[in-house]
């Protein structure tokens, strides 16, 4: 089960970094262009950043939840959580590519 935990944690951490960078770019774009599209992307990025930061906190920092996630969560649940984080990482990588390009 440890591999699922590690992949989910690594993916959530990568998502936090990518979302921080994307949110900074979208904030700069909003300040430059004042468009609804830029503010929409910024709000989306901030909420998704908060979700991933909370997941990372639960997986690593909180003593009760991190212990529970590491020992008592069924393997199928970890596989599904890991899959969701990995799908999100792939989607964010594509979004980063088109944003930075």
N, C-alpha and C positions, 0 to 999 in steps of 0.2 A: 504494500500500500504506500510505502514511502515515496516511490517515484511519482505517484499522482499528486501527493502533497507538494513535493518539490516543484513539479511542473506548474501547478496552480499558483504557487507563491511566486515563482519566477515570472510567469506570465502577468500576474497582477502587478508586480513591481515594474516590469517593462511598460505596461499600460499606463502606470502613473507617470513615468518619465515622458513617454510620447505625448500623453494628454497635457502635461505641463507645458511642453514645447509648443504643441498645437494651440493651446489656449493663449499663450503669449503672442503667437503670430496672429491669431484671430482678434485679440485685443488691439494689437497694433493696427491691423486692417480696419477695425471699427473706428479707431481714433482718426485714421487717415481719411476714410471714405464715408463714414456715418451711414452705412447701409444696413438694412434689416437683415440681409443675408449674413453679414459679418457678426452682428450681435446674436443672431440665431445660432450660428456655429459656436460662438463664445459661450453662450448659456448651455448649449449641449455639452461642450467640452468640460465646463466647470462641474456640471452635475455628474457626468461620467467619471471625472477625476475624483469627485467625492466618493462615488460608489466604489471605485477601485482602491482608494486610500483606506476606506473603511474595511474592505475585504482584506487588504494587507495587514491592517491593524488586528483584525480578528485572527488571521492566520499566524501572525508572528509575535505581536506585542502583548496582547491581553493574556494574562496567565491562565485564566479559566477557559476561555474560548480556544486558545491555541492548543492547550492540552487536550481539550475535548475533540477538536478537529483532528489532532494527530493520532488519537487512540480510539475513539468511540464512533466516529462517523463511518458508516458502511462503505466498502470499496466502490460500489456502484454510484453512490452519491459523490464520492471524490472524482470518479471518472467523468461524471456529468459536469461537475463544477469546473474541473480542469478543461474539459472540452469547451465550455462556454467562455472561459478566459482565453483560451487559445484562439477560438473564432474571433473574439473581440480584438486580440492582438493582430491577427491577420487583417481584419477590417481597418484597424487604426493605422497599420503600416501602409495600406493602400491610400487611406485618407491623407496620411503624412506625405506620401509620394506626390499626390496631386496638389497638395497645398504648397509644398516647397518648390515644386517644379515651375 
